[in-house]
Amino acid sequence: MSEERGSSRRVRLLAAVAVPVIAAALIVTGIVLAVATPGPKSFGWFAYGPLPEGTGGLGSPILVTGTMQLGFLLAVLGLLTAAFWAGLRIGRSRAGRRSPHRAGSA
């Protein structure tokens, strides 16, 4: 029985350390992929002239490459993992501090 408690304690300790480390690694990797990825290269030419500058619109479009999308996805996954871990830790700490319910009080 004592051996089972010791192994479950080790698993909980490993999870308490590994989950935030994995979340941080996902966030950092995602940000690096999203920011450090070079934008699409200009290639070729078209058989018409460029539009004048004052023709409305949002200017040059922002093109998001597949690597940038992967970076954003990893960063969001890391943030969700960190939020889940933090909520779990807060919930466990509050459950441990909760006083027993008295039968006579409402």
C-alpha positions, -999 to 999 in steps of 0.1 A, spaced: 0 0 0 28 24 9 46 16 -24 14 25 -43 12 59 -25 49 66 -32 45 58 -69 13 79 -73 31 108 -54 60 105 -79 35 106 -109 18 136 -94 51 154 -89 62 146 -124 29 159 -138 32 190 -117 66 197 -132 62 183 -167 29 199 -177 40 236 -172 74 228 -189 57 213 -219 32 242 -220 61 267 -219 80 248 -246 49 248 -269 44 286 -264 80 294 -271 82 271 -301 50 285 -315 61 321 -311 95 314 -327 79 296 -356 53 323 -361 77 353 -359 109 339 -374 93 324 -405 102 345 -435 72 358 -454 63 346 -488 88 356 -515 78 377 -545 82 358 -577 73 364 -613 55 392 -629 20 399 -642 9 414 -675 -6 445 -660 7 476 -642 4 481 -604 -27 500 -591 -22 535 -579 -15 540 -542 -47 558 -533 -72 532 -545 -85 522 -511 -83 488 -494 -61 478 -466 -27 481 -483 -7 451 -489 -23 419 -477 -8 399 -448 0 364 -461 2 337 -435 23 307 -445 17 272 -433 46 274 -409 32 305 -394 -2 288 -389 16 259 -372 34 283 -349 1 300 -340 -15 267 -334 14 255 -311 13 288 -291 -25 285 -286 -22 248 -276 6 258 -251 -16 286 -237 -46 262 -233 -24 237 -216 -10 263 -192 -45 276 -185 -58 240 -178 -29 233 -155 -33 266 -136 -70 260 -131 -63 225 -119 -37 237 -94 -60 264 -81 -89 240 -78 -68 215 -59 -54 242 -35 -89 255 -27 -103 220 -22 -76 214 4 -84 246 23 -121 240 23 -135 236 58 -159 208 65 -196 217 62 -213 221 95 -247 203 98 -264 230 118 -256 260 96 -273 269 64 
